[in-house]
């Protein structure tokens, strides 16, 4: 659910809507509730000391910092300048010299050499970049032969938290421009197979498992909804549109009902699991 990736930041460059989305608000506030699941996932995918790891759309390091703590050499590429700065700050404060964050574009990984990473990780990151076939080609290009790509992608129409947040939010926002490819299409196995096939990875080298990320927040579900309203780009956009149409209260009510119904914590805090599609592709 993290930011994904930009190109030039020059004043004359045309506005990148994806960059604007993830620089909006402060995704670190949401990422802070995802740390435990990030650590758990990194432990499960075999990150080892000395591996070269690319974390694509890695935000402020929910999966990258745990990988660095395991001894990997980690590069994080993300679209959002604020998240790159936040990630470098987190790494510095943690005393990790084997990780760095830089701004970049998932559809065009300029400056990254062919076959240079043992592992490419993108958890709710590259799925949000436009041009999915270009994204797949770039991920494959920078992965060494025998190396792996691990993606975490939200699943369209899944009944759990994030798919429902995005579905509810979409109902209050204007339709996307012509040619827009929904990020949620990365949560469909046939699309993943087609995109990696276009990058030279055959179907028998791709595996899928349904996994779960848990959001742990110290306040009530309603307070957690307020965090999304203030700091999470897609929800911020939905509320801005809903306010213009006089439907902000309806959106608030829908989201609070969702968060309350899915909360697994019994005593004033919030703990909500969200299903995702975990993809592993071997080059």
Number of C-alpha atoms within 10 A of each C-alpha: 23 28 32 31 31 25 18 14 15 8 7 7 9 9 12 14 11 19 21 15 18 27 20 18 20 18 24 20 14 19 18 15 20 19 20 16 18 21 17 13 21 20 15 8 14 12 21 17 13 14 18 21 26 27 28 30 33 32 35 28 29 24 25 31 28 21 28 27 19 17 18 23 21 26 21 28 28 32 34 30 21 19 27 25 15 18 26 19 15 15 20 13 9 11 11 15 11 17 24 21 25 17 23 25 24 30 22 16 20 11 7 13 11 13 16 17 25 21 26 26 26 28 27 24 26 32 29 24 23 20 15 23 17 18 22 24 20 20 29 25 20 21 24 18 14 11 17 23 24 21 26 27 27 30 24 19 13 15 14 19 23 21 19 19 19 17 15 17 21 16 12 21 17 11 9 10 7 6 7 10 15 14 20 18 18 26 23 14 17 11 14 22 21 16 19 24 17 14 19 14 19 15 14 9 14 20 14 14 11 14 16 18 20 19 21 22 20 13 13 19 25 17 16 21 22 16 19 20 20 16 20 25 21 20 26 19 19 22 24 17 17 21 15 9 11 11 15 17 12 14 19 17 12 14 25 18 14 20 23 16 12 17 18 15 16 8 8 11 16 24 20 22 18 19 20 24 21 21 24 19 23 19 22
